[in-house]
Amino acid sequence: MHGDTFIDDEGARGSRAPEAETLPRFMSVKQVARYLQVNEKKVYALAADGIIPASKVTGKWLFPRDLVDLWLLESSHGGLLSDRMLLAGSDDPLIYRVIMQIANEVQAKALISYTATGTQLGLSLLARRRADLCGIHWGPAEESRQRHPALLRQYPQHHDWVLVRGFLREQGLIIAAGLAGSDPEELFSRDKQWVMRQEGAGSRRFLQELVTRHGLDPAARRASVRAYSERDAASAIAMGYADVGIGIRAAATEFGLDFMPIGWEAFDFAMPRRMFFRTLFQKMLDYLRSSECHRLAQKFGGYDFSETGNLVWPV
């Protein structure tokens, strides 16, 4: 072989592309289109929807070649990272224990993590492919089959997503010992300190509906601390930083606090379609259906598994 010329096994002459003509580390739209064998319009759409790894620099899309390769592998046949399950979104004490149990079982054979971010931040992480699935809750259980899909439709990636029912759980007010028997109006008085939830949290949405339903004045609350998860809110009350906060019965039970029930909500899992068939997600559903999990849920109180694993959307 001399220069760019080579002779193949059958003696035929051909040319080999010189190193200078290989694709750069950061590819343009035109180069990515050629690399993926699609038209440039499709590349623009993938980039705009956050599906393909890309960065916009001074108005121009650039695509890291290494990340595009990983994206292709991850999208094929269950994915290069099919032994990974990164769960974001809403917090739940039972889900936390299920994830820990699976992680202990699989050891270093798989990466499993659970980050309680709240519903809307979790969906944003899912849309940017920084999470594999997201736990969500957004209002009363009887409205969840309309509200939850509507929430997902706010993201361009929703066409590739599915929504699977985790369980129903009891939502209400977590209150400090000694306040049992109070009514909502009394808890909204200025002498009660509230733990507040962040924007985008499903519990904060539930609180807004409580305020509307009872005609309460949200300005009457005295906020003392902010919490970023169900268990964070319960721990703040247990430690004496606040008297009351919105949350689920299981979190109140976990921290030995009183609870004022308001209603039931659905806890669902949003994910790309391919995630539903992965072994780790199916293992989590198996645990949620197991008698062992149901015994633990009984100790917490406030869970209903009658719809676990059902496809909520699309239907």
N, C-alpha and C positions, 0 to 999 in steps of 0.2 A: 504494500500500500504506500503510495506517495502522495503527500498533501491531502487533497480532498477526494482522491480516487481510490476505490477499493475493488477487489475482484471477489465475487461471491463463490460459494462452493461449487457452482456449476460453470465457473469461468466467465460469467457475465460481468461487464463493467458497469459501475454505477457511481454515484457521488454521495458523500456523507456530509451532512450539514456541519459547518465549522462551529466551534464553541461560541464565536461571536454572534451567531444567529440563534442561540438558544434563548428561551423566554427569560425576561429579566425577573428579578426577585419580586418586584411590584409591577403587575401587569395592568395595561390599559383595558378599556372596554373592548376594543377591537381584538386585542390579544386574547382576552378571556373568551370571547365569542369563538375565536378560532380554536382555542384550546378545548372548549366544551362542545364544539361543533353545533352551536346554536346561533341564532341571529342576534345582533347587537341590541335590538329592542327588548329581547328576553333578558339579556344581561342587566340592562337598566332596571327592568321590573324587579328582578331578583335582588338587586342592590337596594332599591328604594323600599322594598318590603322587609329589609333586614334579614333575608334568607341566606344570601351568600356573603362570606366575610369580605368586607370592603370598608374603605375610608374615603371621605371626600376631602380633598386638599385643594384649596383655592378654586372650588367649583368643579374639580375634575375627580372622577372616581378612580381609585387605585385598589388593586386586589393583590394581597400577599399570596404568592404562589404556594407557599408551604401550607397556609391555612385553607386555600382552595382545595388542595390535595386531601387534607384531613376532612374537610367538609364532604368531599365526594365519597371518601371511605366510610365516614360516619353515616352517610345516607344510604349505603348499600347493604342489603341483606341483613338488616337488624343493626348494622353499624359496627364500626371498629370499637366503639365504646359501649357495646351492649352489656358489658359487665359494670355499668355505672348507672346509678339512679340518684340524681340531685333533686330533692324536693324542696320547693320554696312555697311562699304564700302564708296562709292562715295557720295559727298555732292551735295545737290540740294535745292535751296530755296523753291520751291514748295512742295517737299516731306516733308521738315521740317514743313511747315504749315499744311499739311494734317495730319501728325503724331500728332501735337499739338492739332488739332481739334478732332481727335479720342480720344486722351488721356483725353481731357476735357469732352467728351461725356460719356466715360465709367467710369470716376473717379477712385475710388479705386477698382473697380471690376476686373481690369486687369492691368498688367504691360506692358507699351509700352515705348520704348526708341529708340533714333536714335543717333548713334555715327559715325561721319564722319571720317573715318580712311584712305580713299583712297582704290582703287580697290583691290590691291593685299593683303594688310594687312587684309581687310575685308574678303577676301576668306580664308585666314589662320585662322581667328577667326571662320568662318563658319565650316571649316574642323575640328577644335578642339571643336566644339559644344559650343563655347562661344558666338555665335550669332545664331539667328534663320533664318535670310536671309541676303543677301548682295546685295547692289546696285553696278552695275559695268558699266563701259564704257571704250572702248579700241580701238579707231580709228574710221574711217568714218562709217556712218550708213550703206552704201551699202555693207560693208564688215563684218558687225557685226554678221551675221548668220554663218560665218566661224570663225571669230576671237574669239568671246565670248565662244563658245563651246571648242575651242582649249585651251583657258585660263583655263577653268574648268577641262579639262582632265589632267592638271598638278598635280591634287590632287587625291590621292587614293580613296577618298570618292565620286568622281564624278558619280560613278555608281548609287548612290542613290539620285542624284540631278536632278532638272529640272531648266529650264531657261525660265522666263516669261517676255514678253515685257512690260516695263513701259510706255515709250514714246520716241519720238525723240526730240532732243533739239539742238539749234544752238550754235556752238562752235566757238571761235575766240580769239581776243586779247582784253583784258580790258585795256583801256588807260585813262590817266588823262585828265581832261578838258583842252582844248587848243591844244591837239595833234591830234584831229580829222583831217582826210585827209592825215595823214602820210602814207607812204607805209612801208611794212615790213622791207626793207633794211634800211630805215631811222631810224626805231625803234630799229634796232640792232646796231646802232652807239654807240660809247663809252660814249657819253654825256647823254644817257638815262639809267635810273636805273630800273632794272628788279626785280620783286618779283618771286622767284623760288619755284617750288613745290617739294615735297619729292619723293624719289624713290618709284615706285610702284603705283603712282597716274596716273589715266587715262589721266588727263590733261597734265602731263609731257610727256606721250607717244604721245599725239596729237602735242605737241610742236616739238618733235623730227621729226615728219613727215613734219611739216611746214618748218623746217630748211632744210630737204632733198629736198623738193619740190622746194624751191626758191634758193637753192644753197647758203644758208647763212652760215656764220661762227659763230658757237655757242660761240667760245672764245671771240668774239667781244662784247658780252653782259657784262654789268657791274651789277652784282648781288648785291642788297642792303639788301634784307631781304628774309627769307624763310617762306612760308605759308603752312598749312596742310589741307586746304579745299578751295573750290571755294569761299566761303564767306570770309574766312580769307584772301585770296589773294586780293579780291576786297576791303576789309576794309583797307588793308595796303596801297593801292593806294589812297583811299579816304582820308586817314590820312596824306598823303604826304611822306610816307616812300619809295615809288617807283613811276615810271612813267607808267609802262606797265607790264602786266602779261597775261599768258594764262588763259582762263576761258570761261564761258558761258554768253550769253546775259542777262539771268535773274539775274545773280549776278551783272553785270554792272548796270542794271536798278535799282536794290535794293539799290545800293549805289550812284546813280546819276552820273555814269561815262559814258564816251563814249565807243563805241564798234566797233571793226573792224571784220566783219563776215568772217569766213574762210570756214566753211562747217557745215554739220549736223552729229550728232552722235546718237547712240541708248543708252538709259539708261535702263538696264534690271535688273531683280531680280533673283539671284541664291538662291536656297533653297532646303532642303530635300523634297522629294515627299509629305510627310505627311503634310508639312507646307502649301502647296497650298490649302488644304481643310479647313484650320482653319478659324474660323469666323473673326478674326482680319485681316488676310491678305485679305480675300474677301471684308471686309469692306473698306480696303484701296483701292482696285481696284474700288469699287463702287464710292468712292470719286473722284478718278482720272477720272472716266467716267462722273461725274456729271456736270451739267451746271454751278453750283457755282464754281467748280474748274476751268472750262474752262474760266470763266469770269476773274478769278484771273490770270490765265496763260496769257490771252490777255494783261493784264496790264504789266506783266513782259516782254512778247514778247519772241519769240524763242522756242515755244513748238508745237508739233504735236502729237495728241492722236489717230490717225487713226488705230494704231495697239495695243492699250492698252489692256492687258490681254491675248494676243495671246501667245500660247506656241511656243517658239523659238527652244528649244532643250529639250529632243530628239524628232525627227520628223520621 
